[in-house]
Amino acid sequence: MSTGNPICEPDEAEDAPLFAAILTPHRSLGRTGFYAVMAAVIVLNLIGIVLFSAIGAWPVAPFLGLDVLIIFLAFRANYLHARAFEEVIVTPVDIRIRKVTFHGRSREWRFNPAWTRLHQAVDEDDGQVMSLTLDEGRRRLDIATFLPPVEREAFGKALKSALAEARRGPTRTRFD
């Protein structure tokens, strides 16, 4: 076989991803926004502490400080949960789903693309995709659980076309 052959070797064609995506939870408030919100909360609570202390209700001050702590801890938990992600890779041979929690624990599933179907649960009222499930007969796996419905629908369309391409087999060629 010549070295200039543009056709992929069988191992390369089977391992070449047809589709790869890393799904992460969306967080709308960045670092600057977080600092702005926390500064506003602290300023408002300091104003409240001064006003309540001026009228003699100083025991309210620790509770206003507790508000700041609770809001800070809520943001911290929210940002910790943003570390979670799902990795979806479709090759002609298999579908690999890896879910990583915010703690860093990882679980991986493998499906055969020839037998796996993608089911979409659609809300009857507004037509939005509420869930995506990979179904291989006796095994089912919900994916893209933290995506909003609009993004879930676009992801479902892309994944469905990748599954259709995977069922056709390794037909792509490599050009060097």
N, CA, C and O of each residue as an XYZ file, in Angstrom:
704
protein
N       0.851     -1.167      0.000
C       0.000      0.000      0.000
C       0.893      1.225      0.000
O       1.879      1.257      0.737
N       0.584      2.233     -0.799
C       1.417      3.431     -0.874
C       1.129      4.358      0.289
O       0.043      4.323      0.867
N       2.117      5.196      0.635
C       1.955      6.108      1.767
C       1.086      7.299      1.416
O       0.620      7.992      2.320
N       0.855      7.559      0.170
C       0.045      8.702     -0.220
C      -1.436      8.375     -0.340
O      -2.200      9.194     -0.850
N      -1.856      7.224      0.108
C      -3.249      6.796      0.013
C      -4.118      7.683      0.901
O      -3.883      7.742      2.108
N      -5.121      8.379      0.340
C      -5.944      9.277      1.144
C      -6.995      8.565      1.992
O      -7.656      9.205      2.810
N      -7.160      7.271      1.815
C      -8.176      6.550      2.582
C      -7.627      6.251      3.968
O      -6.483      5.817      4.106
N      -8.440      6.481      4.997
C      -8.027      6.238      6.377
C      -7.813      4.755      6.604
O      -8.499      3.918      6.018
N      -6.874      4.446      7.443
C      -6.701      3.069      7.896
C      -7.937      2.696      8.711
O      -8.584      3.592      9.254
N      -8.294      1.422      8.821
C      -9.512      1.030      9.544
C      -9.533      1.509     10.992
O     -10.575      1.963     11.465
N      -8.416      1.422     11.705
C      -8.408      1.861     13.101
C      -8.626      3.359     13.207
O      -9.331      3.827     14.101
N      -8.017      4.118     12.291
C      -8.173      5.563     12.322
C      -9.605      5.967     12.015
O     -10.138      6.875     12.652
N     -10.233      5.313     11.052
C     -11.596      5.660     10.670
C     -12.579      5.339     11.786
O     -13.550      6.068     11.989
N     -12.335      4.259     12.503
C     -13.247      3.893     13.584
C     -13.117      4.814     14.776
O     -14.100      5.042     15.482
N     -11.928      5.354     15.024
C     -11.709      6.194     16.184
C     -11.956      7.671     15.917
O     -12.073      8.455     16.860
N     -12.037      8.064     14.656
C     -12.227      9.472     14.327
C     -13.602      9.926     14.779
O     -14.604      9.337     14.374
N     -13.677     10.959     15.608
C     -14.992     11.403     16.073
C     -15.794     12.071     14.960
O     -15.286     12.911     14.217
N     -17.042     11.678     14.868
C     -17.978     12.308     13.950
C     -18.606     13.527     14.610
O     -19.015     14.475     13.939
N     -18.677     13.485     15.933
C     -19.312     14.538     16.720
C     -18.673     14.534     18.093
O     -18.497     13.473     18.691
N     -18.327     15.694     18.598
C     -17.784     15.808     19.949
C     -18.282     17.112     20.549
O     -18.216     18.165     19.917
N     -18.774     17.031     21.763
C     -19.284     18.225     22.441
C     -19.029     18.106     23.935
O     -19.123     17.024     24.515
N     -18.710     19.223     24.533
C     -18.605     19.310     25.988
C     -19.681     20.289     26.433
O     -19.662     21.464     26.067
N     -20.615     19.788     27.226
C     -21.741     20.588     27.704
C     -21.453     21.063     29.116
O     -21.130     20.264     29.995
N     -21.570     22.363     29.330
C     -21.340     22.929     30.660
C     -22.561     23.736     31.073
O     -23.252     24.300     30.224
N     -22.828     23.793     32.364
C     -23.959     24.609     32.822
C     -23.688     26.093     32.562
O     -22.557     26.559     32.702
N     -24.704     26.804     32.193
C     -24.577     28.236     31.917
C     -24.639     29.021     33.228
O     -25.504     28.777     34.070
N     -23.736     29.939     33.383
C     -23.753     30.869     34.517
C     -23.740     32.275     33.937
O     -22.774     32.678     33.290
N     -24.818     33.020     34.172
C     -24.973     34.324     33.535
C     -24.206     35.428     34.252
O     -24.001     36.497     33.676
N     -23.786     35.208     35.462
C     -23.113     36.255     36.238
C     -21.630     35.934     36.335
O     -21.240     34.949     36.961
N     -20.819     36.757     35.721
C     -19.372     36.568     35.755
C     -18.764     37.125     37.038
O     -19.473     37.525     37.962
N     -17.445     37.140     37.068
C     -16.726     37.602     38.257
C     -17.013     39.077     38.565
O     -17.217     39.438     39.724
N     -17.030     39.925     37.536
C     -17.294     41.350     37.746
C     -18.714     41.556     38.266
O     -18.936     42.354     39.177
N     -19.666     40.843     37.691
C     -21.046     40.945     38.156
C     -21.200     40.461     39.589
O     -21.951     41.044     40.372
N     -20.486     39.391     39.930
C     -20.525     38.881     41.304
C     -20.018     39.937     42.282
O     -20.637     40.172     43.320
N     -18.886     40.579     41.950
C     -18.343     41.624     42.827
C     -19.321     42.790     42.950
O     -19.470     43.358     44.031
N     -19.984     43.150     41.859
C     -20.948     44.254     41.892
C     -22.146     43.909     42.774
O     -22.592     44.734     43.572
N     -22.663     42.697     42.630
C     -23.814     42.285     43.439
C     -23.440     42.227     44.919
O     -24.185     42.708     45.772
N     -22.285     41.634     45.216
C     -21.861     41.541     46.626
C     -21.612     42.936     47.210
O     -21.949     43.180     48.368
N     -21.028     43.854     46.433
C     -20.802     45.223     46.927
C     -22.135     45.907     47.211
O     -22.276     46.590     48.225
N     -23.113     45.729     46.324
C     -24.430     46.337     46.539
C     -25.103     45.758     47.773
O     -25.707     46.499     48.548
N     -25.011     44.445     47.970
C     -25.611     43.811     49.148
C     -24.942     44.316     50.425
O     -25.618     44.609     51.411
N     -23.626     44.414     50.402
C     -22.898     44.883     51.591
C     -23.258     46.333     51.899
O     -23.502     46.674     53.056
N     -23.294     47.189     50.879
C     -23.637     48.603     51.101
C     -25.049     48.733     51.646
O     -25.278     49.479     52.598
N     -26.001     48.015     51.054
C     -27.381     48.090     51.545
C     -27.495     47.581     52.980
O     -28.231     48.156     53.783
N     -26.780     46.519     53.307
C     -26.827     46.008     54.675
C     -26.142     46.956     55.651
O     -26.593     47.094     56.788
N     -25.061     47.614     55.231
C     -24.409     48.598     56.102
C     -25.333     49.787     56.367
O     -25.383     50.296     57.487
N     -26.062     50.230     55.344
C     -27.041     51.305     55.536
C     -28.110     50.852     56.522
O     -28.506     51.609     57.408
N     -28.574     49.622     56.365
C     -29.569     49.096     57.304
C     -29.032     49.003     58.721
O     -29.751     49.313     59.671
N     -27.786     48.583     58.883
C     -27.179     48.491     60.214
C     -27.106     49.868     60.854
O     -27.429     50.029     62.031
N     -26.678     50.873     60.071
C     -26.590     52.243     60.611
C     -27.966     52.748     61.006
O     -28.122     53.328     62.081
N     -28.971     52.541     60.158
C     -30.322     53.023     60.473
C     -30.910     52.320     61.701
O     -31.476     52.970     62.579
N     -30.773     51.000     61.757
C     -31.326     50.279     62.905
C     -30.570     50.610     64.188
O     -31.176     50.684     65.257
N     -29.277     50.807     64.098
C     -28.500     51.170     65.296
C     -28.875     52.563     65.773
O     -28.895     52.820     66.977
N     -29.178     53.483     64.826
C     -29.548     54.851     65.194
C     -30.877     54.890     65.954
O     -31.065     55.761     66.802
N     -31.780     53.989     65.676
C     -33.070     54.007     66.387
C     -33.060     53.057     67.592
O     -34.080     52.859     68.252
N     -31.883     52.473     67.861
C     -31.760     51.643     69.048
C     -32.040     50.167     68.824
O     -32.137     49.415     69.794
N     -32.172     49.734     67.600
C     -32.452     48.325     67.301
C     -31.163     47.644     66.848
O     -31.131     46.981     65.811
N     -30.103     47.813     67.634
C     -28.804     47.253     67.260
C     -28.773     45.724     67.191
O     -27.909     45.189     66.497
N     -29.674     44.979     67.876
C     -29.616     43.513     67.718
C     -29.925     43.025     66.297
O     -29.706     41.853     65.992
N     -30.425     43.899     65.433
C     -30.717     43.525     64.059
C     -29.415     43.384     63.252
O     -29.378     42.648     62.266
N     -28.360     44.077     63.660
C     -27.095     44.125     62.903
C     -26.517     42.735     62.593
O     -26.138     42.491     61.448
N     -26.434     41.812     63.570
C     -25.873     40.496     63.218
C     -26.683     39.742     62.160
O     -26.127     38.987     61.362
N     -27.988     39.954     62.163
C     -28.821     39.268     61.167
C     -28.595     39.836     59.768
O     -28.664     39.106     58.779
N     -28.327     41.138     59.686
C     -28.010     41.726     58.389
C     -26.647     41.231     57.896
O     -26.456     41.039     56.695
N     -25.719     41.028     58.798
C     -24.436     40.443     58.426
C     -24.600     39.000     57.990
O     -23.891     38.529     57.102
N     -25.530     38.303     58.611
C     -25.813     36.915     58.234
C     -26.368     36.836     56.807
O     -26.092     35.878     56.084
N     -27.152     37.845     56.404
C     -27.655     37.903     55.024
C     -26.507     37.917     54.021
O     -26.541     37.208     53.015
N     -25.502     38.719     54.300
C     -24.350     38.809     53.395
C     -23.665     37.449     53.303
O     -23.315     37.006     52.210
N     -23.474     36.793     54.428
C     -22.822     35.487     54.443
C     -23.639     34.451     53.658
O     -23.072     33.671     52.892
N     -24.945     34.440     53.842
C     -25.804     33.474     53.148
C     -25.772     33.706     51.635
O     -25.702     32.751     50.862
N     -25.822     34.960     51.217
C     -25.768     35.260     49.779
C     -24.415     34.856     49.205
O     -24.351     34.303     48.106
N     -23.339     35.124     49.932
C     -22.010     34.717     49.480
C     -21.918     33.196     49.336
O     -21.398     32.700     48.337
N     -22.417     32.457     50.322
C     -22.370     30.991     50.260
C     -23.227     30.439     49.118
O     -22.872     29.433     48.503
N     -24.349     31.096     48.837
C     -25.199     30.661     47.720
C     -24.466     30.844     46.388
O     -24.510     29.965     45.527
N     -23.798     31.977     46.222
C     -23.014     32.181     44.999
C     -21.877     31.182     44.901
O     -21.597     30.653     43.825
N     -21.227     30.927     46.016
C     -20.113     29.977     46.013
C     -20.586     28.585     45.581
O     -19.933     27.925     44.772
N     -21.722     28.145     46.125
C     -22.272     26.842     45.734
C     -22.646     26.829     44.247
O     -22.436     25.833     43.555
N     -23.197     27.933     43.770
C     -23.565     28.033     42.363
C     -22.333     27.916     41.475
O     -22.366     27.195     40.478
N     -21.256     28.603     41.810
C     -20.033     28.534     41.004
C     -19.354     27.171     41.118
O     -18.736     26.713     40.157
N     -19.457     26.519     42.270
C     -18.906     25.168     42.391
C     -19.636     24.190     41.470
O     -19.016     23.335     40.838
N     -20.950     24.327     41.404
C     -21.737     23.434     40.542
C     -21.468     23.695     39.064
O     -21.760     22.843     38.225
N     -20.917     24.856     38.736
C     -20.597     25.166     37.339
C     -19.414     24.350     36.834
O     -19.154     24.339     35.631
N     -18.690     23.667     37.717
C     -17.570     22.819     37.293
C     -18.034     21.526     36.632
O     -17.247     20.866     35.954
N     -19.286     21.157     36.816
C     -19.810     19.920     36.229
C     -19.887     20.064     34.716
O     -20.088     21.161     34.193
N     -19.723     18.942     34.017
C     -19.868     18.957     32.569
C     -20.194     17.567     32.058
O     -20.010     16.569     32.754
N     -20.685     17.524     30.821
C     -20.947     16.278     30.113
C     -20.149     16.310     28.818
O     -20.111     17.326     28.124
N     -19.519     15.201     28.506
C     -18.764     15.076     27.266
C     -19.448     14.012     26.406
O     -19.672     12.887     26.852
N     -19.773     14.385     25.179
C     -20.457     13.475     24.257
C     -19.577     13.315     23.022
O     -19.255     14.296     22.351
N     -19.189     12.070     22.723
C     -18.366     11.778     21.551
C     -19.042     10.659     20.765
O     -19.354      9.599     21.309
N     -19.262     10.911     19.484
C     -19.861      9.920     18.595
C     -18.821      9.534     17.551
O     -18.302     10.390     16.833
N     -18.523      8.253     17.472
C     -17.644      7.703     16.433
C     -18.454      6.667     15.669
O     -19.556      6.321     16.094
N     -17.942      6.167     14.560
C     -18.693      5.125     13.852
C     -18.864      3.850     14.670
O     -19.749      3.046     14.376
N     -18.031      3.651     15.692
C     -18.050      2.419     16.472
C     -18.865      2.546     17.754
O     -19.550      1.600     18.145
N     -18.801      3.708     18.416
C     -19.526      3.840     19.676
C     -19.882      5.291     19.982
O     -19.397      6.234     19.358
N     -20.752      5.414     20.972
C     -21.128      6.709     21.524
C     -20.613      6.699     22.957
O     -20.960      5.817     23.742
N     -19.795      7.669     23.289
C     -19.260      7.752     24.652
C     -19.832      8.987     25.327
O     -19.741     10.103     24.818
N     -20.418      8.752     26.476
C     -20.946      9.837     27.288
C     -20.182      9.810     28.603
O     -20.135      8.783     29.280
N     -19.591     10.932     28.956
C     -18.888     11.027     30.240
C     -19.480     12.204     30.995
O     -19.480     13.337     30.513
N     -19.987     11.912     32.194
C     -20.539     12.954     33.051
C     -19.607     13.143     34.237
O     -19.258     12.186     34.930
N     -19.210     14.386     34.460
C     -18.317     14.718     35.567
C     -19.070     15.653     36.500
O     -19.577     16.690     36.075
N     -19.142     15.278     37.785
C     -19.818     16.113     38.763
C     -18.917     17.272     39.164
O     -17.739     17.307     38.808
N     -19.472     18.205     39.895
C     -18.675     19.343     40.339
C     -17.604     18.924     41.337
O     -16.650     19.669     41.564
N     -17.743     17.751     41.932
C     -16.714     17.219     42.830
C     -15.550     16.624     42.052
O     -14.478     16.405     42.616
N     -15.748     16.360     40.763
C     -14.719     15.752     39.937
C     -14.928     14.263     39.712
O     -14.132     13.625     39.023
N     -15.990     13.701     40.286
C     -16.279     12.284     40.050
C     -16.821     12.095     38.641
O     -17.637     12.879     38.159
N     -16.352     11.045     37.998
C     -16.686     10.833     36.600
C     -17.351      9.473     36.405
O     -16.969      8.485     37.031
N     -18.359      9.440     35.523
C     -18.980      8.185     35.097
C     -19.034      8.194     33.586
O     -19.259      9.232     32.962
N     -18.825      7.025     33.004
C     -18.812      6.936     31.552
C     -19.742      5.824     31.081
O     -19.821      4.754     31.685
N     -20.443      6.108     29.985
C     -21.324      5.136     29.353
C     -20.919      5.007     27.900
O     -20.475      5.973     27.278
N     -21.073      3.811     27.363
C     -20.812      3.553     25.948
C     -22.047      2.899     25.335
O     -22.650      1.998     25.920
N     -22.401      3.365     24.165
C     -23.546      2.835     23.441
C     -23.108      2.484     22.028
O     -22.165      3.067     21.493
N     -23.802      1.527     21.432
C     -23.574      1.163     20.045
C     -24.463      2.061     19.182
O     -25.682      2.055     19.357
N     -23.886      2.835     18.251
C     -24.715      3.751     17.459
C     -25.722      3.046     16.552
O     -26.726      3.644     16.166
N     -25.466      1.784     16.209
C     -26.412      1.064     15.355
C     -27.712      0.767     16.079
O     -28.758      0.658     15.440
N     -27.671      0.632     17.402
C     -28.855      0.255     18.171
C     -29.401      1.383     19.021
O     -30.463      1.235     19.625
N     -28.715      2.485     19.083
C     -29.110      3.575     19.978
C     -29.986      4.586     19.247
O     -29.692      4.988     18.121
N     -31.040      4.978     19.894
C     -31.949      5.996     19.369
C     -31.974      7.171     20.331
O     -31.808      7.006     21.539
N     -32.182      8.355     19.782
C     -32.297      9.569     20.588
C     -33.766      9.948     20.669
O     -34.404     10.221     19.652
N     -34.294      9.962     21.885
C     -35.688     10.347     22.100
C     -35.732     11.752     22.677
O     -34.952     12.105     23.562
N     -36.660     12.545     22.159
C     -36.857     13.903     22.641
C     -38.248     14.019     23.236
O     -39.240     13.736     22.564
N     -38.326     14.433     24.486
C     -39.623     14.709     25.108
C     -39.946     16.173     24.843
O     -39.227     17.067     25.288
N     -41.031     16.410     24.116
C     -41.398     17.765     23.719
C     -42.630     18.196     24.498
O     -43.596     17.444     24.626
N     -42.580     19.428     25.021
C     -43.714     19.997     25.737
C     -44.821     20.304     24.726
O     -44.576     20.963     23.716
N     -46.025     19.832     24.998
C     -47.135     19.998     24.062
C     -47.575     21.449     23.931
O     -48.043     21.859     22.869
N     -47.430     22.236     25.002
C     -47.919     23.616     24.975
C     -47.065     24.535     24.113
O     -47.594     25.251     23.262
N     -45.748     24.524     24.322
C     -44.898     25.471     23.611
C     -43.921     24.817     22.635
O     -43.174     25.521     21.956
N     -43.910     23.494     22.551
C     -43.079     22.795     21.585
C     -41.599     22.734     21.926
O     -40.788     22.383     21.070
N     -41.231     23.065     23.147
C     -39.826     23.036     23.545
C     -39.401     21.628     23.947
O     -40.190     20.858     24.496
N     -38.143     21.308     23.666
C     -37.599     20.003     24.030
C     -37.309     20.010     25.529
O     -36.487     20.794     26.003
N     -37.977     19.146     26.259
C     -37.827     19.113     27.714
C     -36.738     18.147     28.164
O     -36.123     18.362     29.209
N     -36.484     17.077     27.391
C     -35.428     16.143     27.769
C     -34.947     15.382     26.534
O     -35.683     15.190     25.566
N     -33.679     14.954     26.605
C     -33.077     14.110     25.583
C     -32.639     12.819     26.251
O     -31.993     12.846     27.298
N     -32.988     11.686     25.650
C     -32.647     10.390     26.222
C     -32.063      9.497     25.145
O     -32.647      9.322     24.076
N     -30.894      8.931     25.446
C     -30.324      7.908     24.576
C     -30.913      6.574     25.003
O     -30.873      6.230     26.185
N     -31.461      5.818     24.056
C     -32.145      4.564     24.354
C     -31.517      3.451     23.526
O     -31.520      3.499     22.296
N     -30.978      2.445     24.217
C     -30.366      1.297     23.549
C     -31.141      0.022     23.894
O     -30.555     -1.052     24.026
N     -32.422      0.146     24.032
C     -33.234     -1.023     24.383
C     -33.404     -1.114     25.886
O     -34.326     -0.521     26.446
N     -32.529     -1.845     26.540
C     -32.676     -2.016     27.998
C     -31.941     -0.933     28.785
O     -32.118     -0.825     29.998
N     -31.116     -0.128     28.107
C     -30.399      0.950     28.799
C     -30.868      2.303     28.280
O     -31.019      2.509     27.076
N     -31.092      3.215     29.214
C     -31.488      4.582     28.871
C     -30.622      5.551     29.663
O     -30.241      5.280     30.802
N     -30.320      6.678     29.045
C     -29.507      7.689     29.712
C     -29.991      9.069     29.306
O     -30.039      9.396     28.120
N     -30.351      9.878     30.296
C     -30.717     11.270     30.034
C     -29.437     12.065     29.840
O     -28.487     11.927     30.611
N     -29.418     12.895     28.812
C     -28.252     13.732     28.544
C     -28.694     15.180     28.389
O     -29.875     15.469     28.195
N     -27.729     16.080     28.479
C     -27.957     17.520     28.338
C     -29.017     18.006     29.321
O     -29.859     18.836     28.979
N     -28.969     17.487     30.538
C     -30.016     17.791     31.519
C     -29.998     19.234     31.990
O     -31.042     19.768     32.365
N     -28.840     19.876     31.982
C     -28.785     21.235     32.505
C     -28.838     22.311     31.424
O     -28.740     23.499     31.730
N     -28.992     21.907     30.168
C     -29.130     22.880     29.096
C     -30.543     23.448     29.082
O     -31.496     22.736     29.400
N     -30.692     24.721     28.717
C     -32.044     25.258     28.540
C     -32.707     24.630     27.316
O     -32.008     24.125     26.437
N     -34.030     24.649     27.238
C     -34.737     23.956     26.155
C     -34.295     24.349     24.740
O     -34.229     23.486     23.865
N     -33.997     25.612     24.498
C     -33.598     26.037     23.153
C     -32.263     25.403     22.773
O     -32.113     24.892     21.663
N     -31.300     25.432     23.679
C     -29.995     24.824     23.414
C     -30.108     23.300     23.345
O     -29.403     22.657     22.568
N     -30.986     22.733     24.149
C     -31.192     21.281     24.133
C     -31.737     20.837     22.775
O     -31.364     19.781     22.264
N     -32.615     21.646     22.199
C     -33.172     21.306     20.889
C     -32.087     21.345     19.811
O     -32.026     20.448     18.970
N     -31.232     22.366     19.822
C     -30.153     22.467     18.838
C     -29.143     21.337     19.025
O     -28.655     20.764     18.051
N     -28.835     21.026     20.271
C     -27.911     19.923     20.543
C     -28.514     18.605     20.075
O     -27.806     17.769     19.513
N     -29.811     18.407     20.298
C     -30.486     17.185     19.866
C     -30.441     17.012     18.355
O     -30.238     15.901     17.865
N     -30.629     18.095     17.615
C     -30.567     18.013     16.144
C     -29.164     17.624     15.688
O     -29.010     16.774     14.810
N     -28.143     18.240     16.280
C     -26.764     17.931     15.884
C     -26.407     16.493     16.239
O     -25.753     15.805     15.455
N     -26.831     16.034     17.415
C     -26.534     14.670     17.839
C     -27.274     13.659     16.965
O     -26.730     12.607     16.627
N     -28.506     13.978     16.605
C     -29.285     13.063     15.759
C     -28.627     12.899     14.387
O     -28.587     11.790     13.853
N     -28.113     13.982     13.814
C     -27.446     13.855     12.513
C     -26.125     13.103     12.647
O     -25.739     12.374     11.733
N     -25.419     13.269     13.777
C     -24.180     12.510     14.007
C     -24.483     11.024     14.157
O     -23.723     10.190     13.665
N     -25.570     10.683     14.824
C     -25.957      9.274     14.959
C     -26.300      8.672     13.599
O     -25.959      7.522     13.322
N     -26.971      9.443     12.758
C     -27.296      8.952     11.412
C     -26.020      8.714     10.614
O     -25.919      7.723      9.890
N     -25.050      9.607     10.739
C     -23.778      9.431     10.038
C     -23.020      8.220     10.589
O     -22.391      7.486      9.826
N     -23.076      8.009     11.901
C     -22.389      6.865     12.512
C     -22.998      5.549     12.041
O     -22.280      4.565     11.865
N     -24.298      5.520     11.837
C     -24.955      4.288     11.364
C     -24.536      3.938      9.943
O     -24.545      2.769      9.557
N     -24.166      4.964      9.157
C     -23.713      4.703      7.787
C     -22.325      4.062      7.781
O     -21.934      3.441      6.792
N     -21.581      4.208      8.875
C     -20.267      3.571      8.971
C     -19.138      4.514      8.618
O     -19.363      5.665      8.243
N     -17.912      4.009      8.742
C     -16.747      4.855      8.463
C     -16.541      5.048      6.963
O     -15.858      4.254      6.316
N     -17.128      6.091      6.424
C     -17.047      6.345      4.985
C     -16.217      7.576      4.661
O     -15.971      7.855      3.488
N     -15.787      8.306      5.654
C     -15.037      9.530      5.391
C     -13.605      9.198      5.010
O     -13.067      8.160      5.396
N     -12.999     10.093      4.250
C     -11.597      9.916      3.866
C     -10.764     11.040      4.454
O     -11.273     12.114      4.775
N      -9.487     10.774      4.588
C      -8.571     11.763      5.149
C      -7.669     12.251      4.024
O      -7.139     11.462      3.241
N      -7.509     13.560      3.963
C      -6.634     14.159      2.956
C      -5.488     14.841      3.664
O      -5.700     15.709      4.511
N      -4.271     14.451      3.319
C      -3.082     15.065      3.938
C      -2.524     16.150      3.074
O      -1.527     16.775      3.434
